[in-house]
Amino acid sequence: MLDADAPRPTPTALADGSEAEDVPFGALQSCVGIRDWLLGEGARLPKADDLLAGLAQRLNDIGVPIDRATTAIDTLHSEYSGVGRRWTREEGSSVRLFPHGEASEKAYRQSPFYTVHQSGEWLVLDLAQTPDDAYAVIPELKAAGYTHYVVAPLIFTNGTRNGITFATRAGQGFRDEDIAILRFVMPALAAVMEMRLLNKQLDTVLRIYVGDEPHRAILAGDIRRGQVRRIRSAILFADMRDYTRLSADLTPEGAVDLLNAFFDCLVPPIEREGGEVLKYLGDGLLAIFRESGDDMGSAAKGALTAAQSALAALAEANAVGRFSGKAVDAGIALHHGEAAYGNVGSGTRLDFTVIGRDVNLASRLARLNRTLQEPLLMSKPFVDFLWGDPEPLGSHPLDGFPEPMAVFRPERKSKPLAKAG
C-alpha cells in the first residue's frame, strides 16, 4: 500500500512521548511491560501470528477487552500484495493472503484501512451507531456480537501504509483509557512489525531471485567475490526449442507470457521431486537435485521423474492450447556431477551464479536434443545411478570437451513388435 506520488506520512514508530499522557498512572507500568515485551521477546517470535496473539493476550491481562484483532500488512512478493492476520478469542490465529490485482485493490479501497490511510487518524466506531453499509466488515462484526471497533494506521519508515484493528464485545465498548493504552503501545508495535517484515522480505526476495540454497548462503554472509561452494547432485538443464522463431511475432509482454507458461510446466515437477531451480537462462533453466545421505540414486531418480513429468505437462498444455496455438517443445538434459555456486562480478555488483565443468557439460548435452531428435537425454555418469536399462544412443562429441560422451534416453515403456517372417 505504497503510493509513490503521495507525500510520505510520518512513521508510527516515531514516538515523542506524548502517547503516554492519557494513560492512567496506575496502568503505565503494565503498558511499559507490554512495550518491552514487543521490543524484546515479541521481535524474536518465530511466527507473526504469535505476535498478534501475544499482544491481544497481554492487553486483556491489563483490562483492555480485546476479543478480535487483525492486521493488514503490505508485502513484497511475486504472488500476493499483502498479508492479513486475524486473532479471535474463540478461534485463535489465521492468515489470509491478498493476491495482486484489481479485486484486492477494490476491496482495500472499500475497507476502513483505506479511510485511516487517507486521513492519517484512528477510526473508532460504536457499532450500534454505525450503518451496515459503512464498510463491508460491519455486518460481520455486528452478527458476531462485537460492540466497538478501532482501526489504526501503521505507517512504516519506508512509507508503506499498513493497519491494525481491535474489536470488543464488552457492553460499554472500549473506554477512553483503553484507547489511550492502545495508542501507547502502537509505536513499539509498528517498529517490531516493520523489523520482522523487512527480515522476511529480504529472505523471500532473495529466495525468489537466486533460489533456496544460494539465498541461505548469501544471508549467512557468503557475499565476497570468489567464494565457491560445491555440491554433488543430479543436474537438469532444460530449454525451449525454437524460442526465437516462436517469439518472433510476439510483443515483449507476449514473449514473457510464453516463457511463464513454459516454466509453469517445468518448475512444479522439479520442486515436487525435491529439486531446486538455481537459474533461469533466457528460455531455459538449470536445476539440481541434491544427493541425500547414503541413497546415491535418489537424486538421479528424482531428476528423471521430474523431467518426464515436465514433458508430460508440456504435452498436456499443448493439447489444450495453453500457448495460444503455438506448439512448444522442450529439450532436457540430465547429468550427475558437481555444481558449484560462486560469487562472480566486479566491485559491488556481483552475481551468485552456478559454474563448473559438470554444469557446462549438462548445457552442451542439451544441444544434442535437436540433433538426435530426442526430448530427454542422459549422460553416462547420470545413468550409472539409475536402475533399469536406459537405451544407448552412442557416444557424441560435446563442444569444449575432449572425449565423446556416451548418451542415453529413458527406456521406452513398450518396444515395437518384430514383424513376422
Contacts in CASP RR format, 6 or more apart in sequence:
PFRMAT RR
TARGET T0000
AUTHOR 0000-0000-0000
METHOD contacts of the structure
MODEL  1
MLDADAPRPTPTALADGSEAEDVPFGALQSCVGIRDWLLGEGARLPKADD
LLAGLAQRLNDIGVPIDRATTAIDTLHSEYSGVGRRWTREEGSSVRLFPH
GEASEKAYRQSPFYTVHQSGEWLVLDLAQTPDDAYAVIPELKAAGYTHYV
VAPLIFTNGTRNGITFATRAGQGFRDEDIAILRFVMPALAAVMEMRLLNK
QLDTVLRIYVGDEPHRAILAGDIRRGQVRRIRSAILFADMRDYTRLSADL
TPEGAVDLLNAFFDCLVPPIEREGGEVLKYLGDGLLAIFRESGDDMGSAA
KGALTAAQSALAALAEANAVGRFSGKAVDAGIALHHGEAAYGNVGSGTRL
DFTVIGRDVNLASRLARLNRTLQEPLLMSKPFVDFLWGDPEPLGSHPLDG
FPEPMAVFRPERKSKPLAKAG
1 74 0 8 1.000
1 108 0 8 1.000
1 113 0 8 1.000
1 117 0 8 1.000
1 160 0 8 1.000
1 161 0 8 1.000
1 162 0 8 1.000
2 74 0 8 1.000
2 158 0 8 1.000
2 159 0 8 1.000
2 160 0 8 1.000
2 161 0 8 1.000
3 161 0 8 1.000
8 159 0 8 1.000
9 120 0 8 1.000
9 153 0 8 1.000
9 155 0 8 1.000
9 159 0 8 1.000
9 161 0 8 1.000
10 155 0 8 1.000
11 155 0 8 1.000
11 156 0 8 1.000
11 157 0 8 1.000
11 159 0 8 1.000
11 190 0 8 1.000
12 153 0 8 1.000
12 154 0 8 1.000
12 155 0 8 1.000
12 156 0 8 1.000
12 186 0 8 1.000
12 187 0 8 1.000
12 190 0 8 1.000
13 156 0 8 1.000
13 157 0 8 1.000
13 187 0 8 1.000
13 188 0 8 1.000
13 190 0 8 1.000
13 191 0 8 1.000
13 194 0 8 1.000
14 187 0 8 1.000
15 187 0 8 1.000
15 188 0 8 1.000
19 183 0 8 1.000
19 184 0 8 1.000
19 186 0 8 1.000
19 187 0 8 1.000
20 28 0 8 1.000
20 31 0 8 1.000
20 184 0 8 1.000
22 176 0 8 1.000
22 177 0 8 1.000
22 180 0 8 1.000
22 183 0 8 1.000
23 31 0 8 1.000
23 177 0 8 1.000
23 180 0 8 1.000
23 181 0 8 1.000
23 184 0 8 1.000
24 177 0 8 1.000
24 180 0 8 1.000
27 62 0 8 1.000
27 177 0 8 1.000
27 181 0 8 1.000
30 62 0 8 1.000
31 62 0 8 1.000
31 181 0 8 1.000
31 184 0 8 1.000
31 185 0 8 1.000
34 55 0 8 1.000
34 58 0 8 1.000
34 59 0 8 1.000
34 62 0 8 1.000
34 185 0 8 1.000
34 188 0 8 1.000
35 184 0 8 1.000
35 185 0 8 1.000
35 188 0 8 1.000
37 58 0 8 1.000
38 51 0 8 1.000
38 55 0 8 1.000
38 185 0 8 1.000
38 188 0 8 1.000
38 189 0 8 1.000
38 192 0 8 1.000
39 188 0 8 1.000
39 191 0 8 1.000
39 192 0 8 1.000
42 50 0 8 1.000
42 51 0 8 1.000
42 54 0 8 1.000
42 192 0 8 1.000
43 192 0 8 1.000
43 195 0 8 1.000
43 196 0 8 1.000
45 51 0 8 1.000
48 83 0 8 1.000
48 85 0 8 1.000
48 193 0 8 1.000
48 196 0 8 1.000
48 200 0 8 1.000
49 85 0 8 1.000
49 87 0 8 1.000
49 93 0 8 1.000
49 94 0 8 1.000
49 95 0 8 1.000
50 93 0 8 1.000
51 192 0 8 1.000
51 193 0 8 1.000
51 196 0 8 1.000
52 69 0 8 1.000
52 71 0 8 1.000
52 85 0 8 1.000
52 87 0 8 1.000
52 93 0 8 1.000
53 87 0 8 1.000
53 92 0 8 1.000
53 93 0 8 1.000
55 69 0 8 1.000
55 185 0 8 1.000
55 189 0 8 1.000
56 66 0 8 1.000
56 69 0 8 1.000
56 87 0 8 1.000
59 66 0 8 1.000
59 181 0 8 1.000
59 182 0 8 1.000
59 185 0 8 1.000
60 66 0 8 1.000
62 181 0 8 1.000
63 178 0 8 1.000
64 174 0 8 1.000
64 178 0 8 1.000
64 181 0 8 1.000
64 182 0 8 1.000
65 168 0 8 1.000
65 169 0 8 1.000
65 170 0 8 1.000
65 173 0 8 1.000
65 174 0 8 1.000
65 178 0 8 1.000
66 89 0 8 1.000
66 166 0 8 1.000
66 167 0 8 1.000
66 168 0 8 1.000
67 88 0 8 1.000
67 89 0 8 1.000
67 146 0 8 1.000
67 167 0 8 1.000
67 168 0 8 1.000
67 169 0 8 1.000
67 170 0 8 1.000
68 86 0 8 1.000
68 87 0 8 1.000
68 88 0 8 1.000
68 89 0 8 1.000
68 141 0 8 1.000
68 144 0 8 1.000
68 146 0 8 1.000
68 165 0 8 1.000
68 166 0 8 1.000
68 167 0 8 1.000
68 168 0 8 1.000
69 86 0 8 1.000
69 87 0 8 1.000
69 164 0 8 1.000
69 165 0 8 1.000
69 166 0 8 1.000
69 167 0 8 1.000
70 84 0 8 1.000
70 85 0 8 1.000
70 86 0 8 1.000
70 87 0 8 1.000
70 164 0 8 1.000
70 165 0 8 1.000
71 84 0 8 1.000
71 85 0 8 1.000
71 154 0 8 1.000
71 162 0 8 1.000
71 163 0 8 1.000
71 164 0 8 1.000
71 165 0 8 1.000
71 193 0 8 1.000
72 82 0 8 1.000
72 83 0 8 1.000
72 84 0 8 1.000
72 98 0 8 1.000
72 111 0 8 1.000
72 113 0 8 1.000
72 162 0 8 1.000
72 163 0 8 1.000
72 164 0 8 1.000
73 82 0 8 1.000
73 83 0 8 1.000
73 84 0 8 1.000
73 85 0 8 1.000
73 154 0 8 1.000
73 162 0 8 1.000
73 163 0 8 1.000
73 193 0 8 1.000
73 197 0 8 1.000
74 81 0 8 1.000
74 82 0 8 1.000
74 160 0 8 1.000
74 161 0 8 1.000
74 162 0 8 1.000
75 81 0 8 1.000
75 82 0 8 1.000
75 83 0 8 1.000
75 197 0 8 1.000
75 200 0 8 1.000
75 201 0 8 1.000
75 204 0 8 1.000
76 201 0 8 1.000
76 204 0 8 1.000
76 205 0 8 1.000
77 204 0 8 1.000
77 208 0 8 1.000
78 208 0 8 1.000
79 97 0 8 1.000
79 99 0 8 1.000
79 100 0 8 1.000
80 97 0 8 1.000
80 98 0 8 1.000
80 99 0 8 1.000
80 100 0 8 1.000
81 98 0 8 1.000
81 99 0 8 1.000
81 100 0 8 1.000
81 101 0 8 1.000
81 104 0 8 1.000
82 97 0 8 1.000
82 98 0 8 1.000
82 104 0 8 1.000
83 95 0 8 1.000
83 96 0 8 1.000
83 97 0 8 1.000
83 98 0 8 1.000
84 95 0 8 1.000
84 96 0 8 1.000
84 97 0 8 1.000
84 98 0 8 1.000
85 93 0 8 1.000
85 94 0 8 1.000
85 95 0 8 1.000
85 96 0 8 1.000
86 93 0 8 1.000
86 94 0 8 1.000
86 95 0 8 1.000
86 96 0 8 1.000
87 93 0 8 1.000
87 94 0 8 1.000
98 104 0 8 1.000
98 107 0 8 1.000
98 108 0 8 1.000
107 136 0 8 1.000
108 114 0 8 1.000
110 135 0 8 1.000
110 136 0 8 1.000
111 135 0 8 1.000
111 136 0 8 1.000
111 137 0 8 1.000
112 123 0 8 1.000
112 135 0 8 1.000
112 137 0 8 1.000
112 149 0 8 1.000
112 151 0 8 1.000
112 165 0 8 1.000
113 151 0 8 1.000
113 153 0 8 1.000
113 161 0 8 1.000
113 163 0 8 1.000
115 123 0 8 1.000
115 135 0 8 1.000
115 151 0 8 1.000
116 122 0 8 1.000
116 123 0 8 1.000
116 151 0 8 1.000
116 152 0 8 1.000
116 153 0 8 1.000
116 163 0 8 1.000
117 153 0 8 1.000
117 161 0 8 1.000
120 153 0 8 1.000
121 153 0 8 1.000
122 150 0 8 1.000
122 151 0 8 1.000
122 152 0 8 1.000
122 153 0 8 1.000
122 179 0 8 1.000
122 183 0 8 1.000
123 149 0 8 1.000
123 150 0 8 1.000
123 151 0 8 1.000
123 152 0 8 1.000
124 148 0 8 1.000
124 149 0 8 1.000
124 150 0 8 1.000
124 174 0 8 1.000
124 179 0 8 1.000
125 134 0 8 1.000
125 138 0 8 1.000
125 148 0 8 1.000
125 149 0 8 1.000
125 150 0 8 1.000
125 151 0 8 1.000
126 147 0 8 1.000
126 148 0 8 1.000
126 173 0 8 1.000
127 138 0 8 1.000
127 141 0 8 1.000
127 142 0 8 1.000
127 146 0 8 1.000
127 147 0 8 1.000
127 148 0 8 1.000
127 149 0 8 1.000
128 147 0 8 1.000
130 138 0 8 1.000
130 149 0 8 1.000
131 138 0 8 1.000
132 138 0 8 1.000
132 139 0 8 1.000
132 142 0 8 1.000
138 149 0 8 1.000
141 149 0 8 1.000
141 167 0 8 1.000
145 169 0 8 1.000
146 167 0 8 1.000
146 168 0 8 1.000
146 169 0 8 1.000
147 168 0 8 1.000
147 169 0 8 1.000
147 170 0 8 1.000
147 171 0 8 1.000
147 172 0 8 1.000
147 173 0 8 1.000
148 167 0 8 1.000
148 168 0 8 1.000
148 170 0 8 1.000
148 173 0 8 1.000
148 174 0 8 1.000
149 165 0 8 1.000
149 166 0 8 1.000
149 167 0 8 1.000
150 165 0 8 1.000
150 166 0 8 1.000
150 167 0 8 1.000
150 174 0 8 1.000
150 179 0 8 1.000
150 182 0 8 1.000
151 163 0 8 1.000
151 164 0 8 1.000
151 165 0 8 1.000
152 163 0 8 1.000
152 164 0 8 1.000
152 165 0 8 1.000
152 182 0 8 1.000
152 183 0 8 1.000
152 186 0 8 1.000
153 161 0 8 1.000
153 162 0 8 1.000
153 163 0 8 1.000
154 161 0 8 1.000
154 162 0 8 1.000
154 163 0 8 1.000
154 164 0 8 1.000
154 186 0 8 1.000
154 189 0 8 1.000
154 190 0 8 1.000
154 193 0 8 1.000
155 161 0 8 1.000
155 162 0 8 1.000
155 190 0 8 1.000
156 162 0 8 1.000
156 190 0 8 1.000
156 193 0 8 1.000
156 194 0 8 1.000
156 197 0 8 1.000
157 194 0 8 1.000
158 194 0 8 1.000
162 193 0 8 1.000
164 186 0 8 1.000
164 189 0 8 1.000
166 174 0 8 1.000
166 182 0 8 1.000
168 174 0 8 1.000
174 182 0 8 1.000
202 219 0 8 1.000
203 215 0 8 1.000
203 219 0 8 1.000
206 214 0 8 1.000
206 215 0 8 1.000
206 218 0 8 1.000
206 219 0 8 1.000
207 215 0 8 1.000
210 218 0 8 1.000
210 278 0 8 1.000
210 352 0 8 1.000
211 276 0 8 1.000
211 277 0 8 1.000
211 278 0 8 1.000
212 276 0 8 1.000
213 231 0 8 1.000
213 276 0 8 1.000
213 278 0 8 1.000
213 341 0 8 1.000
214 278 0 8 1.000
214 341 0 8 1.000
214 352 0 8 1.000
217 229 0 8 1.000
217 341 0 8 1.000
217 352 0 8 1.000
218 352 0 8 1.000
222 229 0 8 1.000
222 343 0 8 1.000
223 343 0 8 1.000
223 350 0 8 1.000
224 343 0 8 1.000
225 343 0 8 1.000
225 344 0 8 1.000
225 345 0 8 1.000
225 346 0 8 1.000
225 347 0 8 1.000
225 350 0 8 1.000
226 342 0 8 1.000
226 343 0 8 1.000
226 344 0 8 1.000
227 342 0 8 1.000
227 343 0 8 1.000
228 340 0 8 1.000
228 341 0 8 1.000
228 342 0 8 1.000
228 343 0 8 1.000
228 355 0 8 1.000
229 340 0 8 1.000
229 341 0 8 1.000
229 342 0 8 1.000
230 338 0 8 1.000
230 339 0 8 1.000
230 340 0 8 1.000
231 288 0 8 1.000
231 290 0 8 1.000
231 338 0 8 1.000
231 339 0 8 1.000
231 340 0 8 1.000
231 341 0 8 1.000
232 290 0 8 1.000
232 291 0 8 1.000
232 337 0 8 1.000
232 338 0 8 1.000
233 288 0 8 1.000
233 289 0 8 1.000
233 290 0 8 1.000
233 291 0 8 1.000
233 299 0 8 1.000
233 336 0 8 1.000
233 337 0 8 1.000
233 338 0 8 1.000
233 339 0 8 1.000
234 288 0 8 1.000
234 289 0 8 1.000
234 291 0 8 1.000
234 299 0 8 1.000
234 300 0 8 1.000
234 302 0 8 1.000
234 303 0 8 1.000
234 334 0 8 1.000
234 335 0 8 1.000
234 336 0 8 1.000
234 337 0 8 1.000
234 382 0 8 1.000
234 385 0 8 1.000
235 286 0 8 1.000
235 287 0 8 1.000
235 288 0 8 1.000
235 289 0 8 1.000
235 303 0 8 1.000
235 334 0 8 1.000
235 335 0 8 1.000
235 336 0 8 1.000
235 337 0 8 1.000
235 339 0 8 1.000
235 358 0 8 1.000
235 359 0 8 1.000
235 362 0 8 1.000
236 270 0 8 1.000
236 275 0 8 1.000
236 286 0 8 1.000
236 287 0 8 1.000
236 288 0 8 1.000
236 289 0 8 1.000
236 303 0 8 1.000
236 306 0 8 1.000
236 307 0 8 1.000
236 332 0 8 1.000
236 333 0 8 1.000
236 334 0 8 1.000
236 362 0 8 1.000
237 284 0 8 1.000
237 285 0 8 1.000
237 286 0 8 1.000
237 332 0 8 1.000
237 333 0 8 1.000
237 335 0 8 1.000
237 359 0 8 1.000
237 362 0 8 1.000
237 363 0 8 1.000
237 365 0 8 1.000
237 366 0 8 1.000
238 266 0 8 1.000
238 284 0 8 1.000
238 285 0 8 1.000
238 287 0 8 1.000
238 307 0 8 1.000
238 310 0 8 1.000
238 330 0 8 1.000
238 331 0 8 1.000
238 332 0 8 1.000
238 333 0 8 1.000
238 366 0 8 1.000
239 281 0 8 1.000
239 283 0 8 1.000
239 284 0 8 1.000
239 285 0 8 1.000
239 330 0 8 1.000
239 331 0 8 1.000
239 366 0 8 1.000
240 246 0 8 1.000
240 259 0 8 1.000
240 262 0 8 1.000
240 283 0 8 1.000
240 284 0 8 1.000
240 328 0 8 1.000
240 329 0 8 1.000
240 330 0 8 1.000
240 331 0 8 1.000
241 328 0 8 1.000
241 329 0 8 1.000
241 330 0 8 1.000
241 331 0 8 1.000
241 369 0 8 1.000
241 370 0 8 1.000
242 329 0 8 1.000
243 283 0 8 1.000
246 258 0 8 1.000
246 326 0 8 1.000
246 328 0 8 1.000
247 254 0 8 1.000
247 255 0 8 1.000
247 258 0 8 1.000
250 258 0 8 1.000
258 323 0 8 1.000
258 324 0 8 1.000
258 326 0 8 1.000
258 328 0 8 1.000
259 282 0 8 1.000
259 283 0 8 1.000
261 317 0 8 1.000
261 322 0 8 1.000
261 323 0 8 1.000
261 328 0 8 1.000
262 283 0 8 1.000
262 314 0 8 1.000
262 323 0 8 1.000
262 328 0 8 1.000
262 330 0 8 1.000
263 280 0 8 1.000
263 285 0 8 1.000
264 317 0 8 1.000
265 310 0 8 1.000
265 313 0 8 1.000
265 314 0 8 1.000
265 317 0 8 1.000
265 330 0 8 1.000
266 285 0 8 1.000
266 310 0 8 1.000
266 313 0 8 1.000
266 314 0 8 1.000
266 330 0 8 1.000
267 277 0 8 1.000
267 285 0 8 1.000
268 313 0 8 1.000
269 305 0 8 1.000
269 306 0 8 1.000
269 307 0 8 1.000
269 309 0 8 1.000
269 310 0 8 1.000
269 313 0 8 1.000
270 276 0 8 1.000
270 277 0 8 1.000
270 287 0 8 1.000
270 306 0 8 1.000
270 310 0 8 1.000
271 277 0 8 1.000
272 306 0 8 1.000
272 309 0 8 1.000
273 289 0 8 1.000
273 302 0 8 1.000
273 303 0 8 1.000
273 305 0 8 1.000
273 306 0 8 1.000
273 309 0 8 1.000
274 289 0 8 1.000
274 302 0 8 1.000
274 306 0 8 1.000
275 287 0 8 1.000
275 288 0 8 1.000
275 289 0 8 1.000
275 290 0 8 1.000
275 302 0 8 1.000
275 303 0 8 1.000
275 306 0 8 1.000
276 287 0 8 1.000
276 288 0 8 1.000
276 289 0 8 1.000
276 290 0 8 1.000
277 285 0 8 1.000
277 286 0 8 1.000
277 287 0 8 1.000
278 286 0 8 1.000
278 287 0 8 1.000
278 288 0 8 1.000
278 339 0 8 1.000
278 341 0 8 1.000
278 354 0 8 1.000
279 285 0 8 1.000
279 286 0 8 1.000
279 353 0 8 1.000
279 354 0 8 1.000
286 354 0 8 1.000
286 359 0 8 1.000
286 362 0 8 1.000
286 363 0 8 1.000
287 303 0 8 1.000
287 306 0 8 1.000
288 339 0 8 1.000
288 354 0 8 1.000
289 299 0 8 1.000
289 300 0 8 1.000
289 302 0 8 1.000
289 303 0 8 1.000
289 306 0 8 1.000
290 299 0 8 1.000
291 297 0 8 1.000
291 298 0 8 1.000
291 299 0 8 1.000
292 298 0 8 1.000
292 299 0 8 1.000
296 385 0 8 1.000
297 385 0 8 1.000
297 386 0 8 1.000
299 336 0 8 1.000
299 385 0 8 1.000
300 334 0 8 1.000
300 336 0 8 1.000
300 382 0 8 1.000
300 383 0 8 1.000
300 385 0 8 1.000
300 386 0 8 1.000
301 385 0 8 1.000
301 386 0 8 1.000
303 334 0 8 1.000
303 382 0 8 1.000
304 334 0 8 1.000
304 378 0 8 1.000
304 386 0 8 1.000
304 410 0 8 1.000
307 332 0 8 1.000
307 334 0 8 1.000
307 376 0 8 1.000
308 376 0 8 1.000
308 410 0 8 1.000
310 330 0 8 1.000
310 332 0 8 1.000
311 330 0 8 1.000
311 332 0 8 1.000
311 375 0 8 1.000
311 376 0 8 1.000
314 328 0 8 1.000
314 329 0 8 1.000
314 330 0 8 1.000
317 323 0 8 1.000
317 328 0 8 1.000
318 327 0 8 1.000
318 328 0 8 1.000
329 375 0 8 1.000
330 375 0 8 1.000
331 366 0 8 1.000
331 369 0 8 1.000
331 370 0 8 1.000
331 375 0 8 1.000
331 376 0 8 1.000
331 377 0 8 1.000
332 366 0 8 1.000
332 369 0 8 1.000
332 375 0 8 1.000
332 376 0 8 1.000
332 377 0 8 1.000
333 362 0 8 1.000
333 363 0 8 1.000
333 365 0 8 1.000
333 366 0 8 1.000
333 368 0 8 1.000
333 369 0 8 1.000
333 376 0 8 1.000
333 377 0 8 1.000
333 378 0 8 1.000
333 379 0 8 1.000
334 362 0 8 1.000
334 376 0 8 1.000
334 377 0 8 1.000
334 378 0 8 1.000
334 379 0 8 1.000
334 382 0 8 1.000
335 358 0 8 1.000
335 361 0 8 1.000
335 362 0 8 1.000
335 365 0 8 1.000
335 378 0 8 1.000
335 379 0 8 1.000
335 381 0 8 1.000
335 382 0 8 1.000
336 358 0 8 1.000
336 379 0 8 1.000
336 381 0 8 1.000
336 382 0 8 1.000
336 384 0 8 1.000
336 385 0 8 1.000
337 358 0 8 1.000
337 381 0 8 1.000
338 356 0 8 1.000
338 357 0 8 1.000
338 358 0 8 1.000
339 354 0 8 1.000
339 356 0 8 1.000
339 358 0 8 1.000
339 359 0 8 1.000
340 354 0 8 1.000
340 355 0 8 1.000
340 356 0 8 1.000
340 359 0 8 1.000
341 352 0 8 1.000
341 353 0 8 1.000
341 354 0 8 1.000
341 355 0 8 1.000
342 352 0 8 1.000
342 353 0 8 1.000
342 354 0 8 1.000
342 355 0 8 1.000
343 350 0 8 1.000
343 351 0 8 1.000
343 352 0 8 1.000
344 350 0 8 1.000
344 351 0 8 1.000
344 353 0 8 1.000
344 355 0 8 1.000
345 351 0 8 1.000
360 400 0 8 1.000
361 379 0 8 1.000
361 398 0 8 1.000
361 401 0 8 1.000
361 405 0 8 1.000
362 379 0 8 1.000
364 398 0 8 1.000
364 399 0 8 1.000
364 400 0 8 1.000
364 401 0 8 1.000
365 377 0 8 1.000
365 379 0 8 1.000
365 398 0 8 1.000
365 405 0 8 1.000
365 407 0 8 1.000
366 377 0 8 1.000
367 399 0 8 1.000
368 374 0 8 1.000
368 377 0 8 1.000
368 396 0 8 1.000
368 398 0 8 1.000
368 407 0 8 1.000
369 375 0 8 1.000
369 376 0 8 1.000
369 377 0 8 1.000
371 396 0 8 1.000
372 393 0 8 1.000
372 396 0 8 1.000
372 407 0 8 1.000
374 393 0 8 1.000
374 409 0 8 1.000
376 409 0 8 1.000
376 410 0 8 1.000
377 393 0 8 1.000
377 407 0 8 1.000
377 408 0 8 1.000
377 409 0 8 1.000
378 386 0 8 1.000
378 390 0 8 1.000
378 407 0 8 1.000
378 408 0 8 1.000
378 409 0 8 1.000
378 410 0 8 1.000
379 405 0 8 1.000
379 406 0 8 1.000
379 407 0 8 1.000
379 408 0 8 1.000
380 405 0 8 1.000
380 406 0 8 1.000
380 407 0 8 1.000
380 408 0 8 1.000
382 408 0 8 1.000
383 390 0 8 1.000
383 408 0 8 1.000
388 411 0 8 1.000
389 411 0 8 1.000
390 408 0 8 1.000
390 409 0 8 1.000
390 410 0 8 1.000
390 411 0 8 1.000
391 408 0 8 1.000
391 409 0 8 1.000
391 410 0 8 1.000
391 411 0 8 1.000
391 412 0 8 1.000
392 406 0 8 1.000
392 407 0 8 1.000
392 408 0 8 1.000
393 407 0 8 1.000
393 408 0 8 1.000
393 409 0 8 1.000
394 406 0 8 1.000
394 407 0 8 1.000
395 404 0 8 1.000
395 405 0 8 1.000
395 406 0 8 1.000
395 407 0 8 1.000
396 404 0 8 1.000
396 405 0 8 1.000
396 407 0 8 1.000
397 404 0 8 1.000
397 405 0 8 1.000
398 404 0 8 1.000
398 405 0 8 1.000
END
